[in-house]
Amino acid sequence: VKIGAGQTLVVDFGEPPGAARGTRLFGTLTENGKAKKGTMILAACQGDARGEGEQTGRLRFANSDRNGAFEFKNLPPGPCSLSVVQFQEGGQSVVEFDLVVLPQPEQRHDLSLDSGTLSGRVRASGGEGLANVQVVLLAEGVSGNEGFRAFVISGDDGRYRFEGLAEG
């Protein structure tokens, strides 16, 4: 760059203002119609793959605020999975939502946990409740870690309870 005597020259570096670097994905997390606050949401997108043959790359984290709002910045376009992780007494559950991130500056995607509950009791052959037994919930027809949905530990009387389960 050459500047002449008395000349003012402006040179910008980096991306031009407003250049798309990815999509801002935002929305509201609700459970049975009410805002769900303080819940961890994970995003794994195929466009974040680090190496050849890898399906997903880095995992991104967000937490819903007091109004249930969440956001992820600069998501790559393409298939993406959002996982809502809920911690409960004695365990955790994971509800997954699949979506396609569009190549645009912003995209809204609300998540609804219209949830159910599954409870029961772990018993020994004599009928007494068994304490501290890990009860694992797996998705039907899915093998390995991909089938994992939730786990809890049975209480002193053998009772267990899964909360916040998606329909199905």
C-alpha positions in Angstrom: 0.0 0.0 0.0 1.3 3.4 -0.9 0.1 6.6 0.7 0.6 9.9 -1.1 1.3 13.2 0.6 -1.8 14.5 2.4 -3.7 11.4 1.6 -5.7 9.4 4.2 -6.1 5.7 3.6 -8.3 3.3 5.6 -7.3 -0.3 5.5 -9.6 -2.9 7.3 -8.3 -6.3 8.4 -10.3 -9.4 9.2 -13.7 -10.3 8.1 -16.0 -7.5 6.8 -18.8 -6.5 9.3 -21.7 -8.8 9.1 -19.8 -11.6 7.5 -21.4 -15.0 8.4 -19.0 -17.1 10.5 -21.7 -19.5 11.4 -25.3 -19.6 12.7 -26.5 -18.2 16.0 -28.9 -20.9 17.2 -31.2 -19.8 19.9 -34.5 -20.8 21.5 -36.4 -21.5 24.7 -36.4 -24.7 26.7 -39.7 -25.6 28.3 -41.0 -28.5 30.3 -44.7 -29.2 30.3 -45.3 -25.6 29.0 -43.2 -23.8 31.6 -39.7 -22.3 31.2 -36.9 -24.7 32.4 -34.1 -22.7 33.9 -30.5 -23.7 34.7 -30.4 -26.8 32.5 -27.3 -27.8 30.5 -27.8 -28.2 26.7 -25.0 -29.8 24.6 -24.6 -29.3 20.8 -22.7 -31.7 18.6 -22.7 -30.8 14.9 -21.3 -32.7 11.9 -19.8 -29.6 10.5 -17.6 -29.4 13.6 -15.8 -32.7 12.7 -12.1 -32.5 13.4 -10.9 -35.4 11.2 -11.7 -37.4 8.2 -14.5 -39.9 8.9 -15.5 -38.3 12.2 -19.2 -37.7 12.6 -19.0 -34.9 15.1 -16.3 -32.8 16.5 -16.2 -30.5 19.5 -19.0 -30.4 22.0 -20.5 -27.0 22.7 -22.3 -26.2 26.0 -25.1 -23.8 26.9 -27.3 -23.3 30.0 -30.8 -22.1 29.9 -31.4 -18.9 31.8 -34.3 -18.1 34.2 -36.6 -17.7 31.2 -35.5 -20.9 29.6 -33.6 -19.1 26.9 -30.4 -20.5 25.5 -28.0 -19.8 22.6 -25.1 -21.3 20.7 -22.9 -19.0 18.5 -21.2 -19.8 15.2 -22.7 -23.3 14.6 -21.7 -24.8 11.2 -24.5 -25.5 8.8 -25.7 -29.1 8.6 -27.0 -31.9 10.9 -26.8 -31.1 14.6 -27.9 -32.9 17.8 -28.9 -31.0 20.9 -28.9 -32.9 24.1 -30.7 -31.7 27.2 -29.0 -33.1 30.3 -31.1 -33.2 33.5 -29.7 -34.1 36.8 -32.0 -35.6 39.3 -31.7 -37.3 42.7 -29.5 -40.4 42.2 -28.8 -39.9 38.5 -29.3 -38.1 35.2 -31.3 -38.2 32.0 -30.5 -37.1 28.5 -33.1 -36.0 25.9 -31.9 -35.6 22.3 -33.3 -33.3 19.6 -32.0 -33.6 16.0 -32.1 -30.6 13.7 -30.5 -29.1 10.6 -28.6 -25.9 11.1 -29.3 -23.6 8.1 -26.5 -21.4 6.5 -28.0 -18.2 7.8 -27.1 -15.7 10.5 -29.7 -16.7 13.0 -32.1 -19.7 13.5 -34.6 -20.2 16.3 -35.3 -23.7 17.6 -37.4 -24.1 20.7 -37.0 -27.3 22.8 -40.0 -28.8 24.6 -39.7 -31.4 27.3 -43.3 -32.6 27.5 -42.1 -35.2 29.8 -43.3 -38.3 31.6 -42.1 -40.2 34.7 -41.2 -43.9 35.1 -40.8 -45.3 38.6 -40.6 -48.7 40.2 -38.8 -50.8 42.8 -35.8 -53.1 42.6 -36.6 -56.2 44.6 -34.6 -59.3 45.8 -36.0 -62.7 45.2 -37.6 -62.6 48.7 -39.5 -59.4 47.8 -37.4 -56.9 49.9 -36.2 -53.7 48.2 -32.6 -53.5 47.1 -30.7 -50.3 47.8 -28.0 -48.7 45.7 -28.7 -50.6 42.5 -28.0 -48.7 39.3 -31.0 -48.7 37.0 -30.2 -47.8 33.4 -32.7 -46.6 30.7 -31.7 -47.4 27.1 -33.4 -46.5 23.8 -35.1 -49.4 22.1 -33.2 -50.7 19.0 -30.0 -48.6 19.7 -26.9 -50.3 20.8 -23.9 -49.2 22.8 -23.5 -45.7 24.3 -25.8 -44.2 21.7 -28.7 -46.0 23.3 -28.1 -44.5 26.8 -30.9 -42.2 28.0 -30.7 -42.1 31.8 -29.6 -43.7 35.0 -30.7 -43.6 38.6 -29.6 -45.3 41.8 -32.3 -47.1 43.8 -33.0 -45.7 47.3 -32.8 -47.5 50.6 -36.2 -49.2 49.9 -35.2 -50.2 46.3 -37.4 -47.5 44.8 -36.3 -45.6 41.7 -37.7 -42.8 39.6 -36.9 -41.4 36.2 -38.3 -37.9 35.6 -38.3 -35.6 32.5 -38.5 -38.5 30.0 -39.5 -37.7 26.4 -42.4 -39.5 24.8 -41.7 -42.8 23.3 
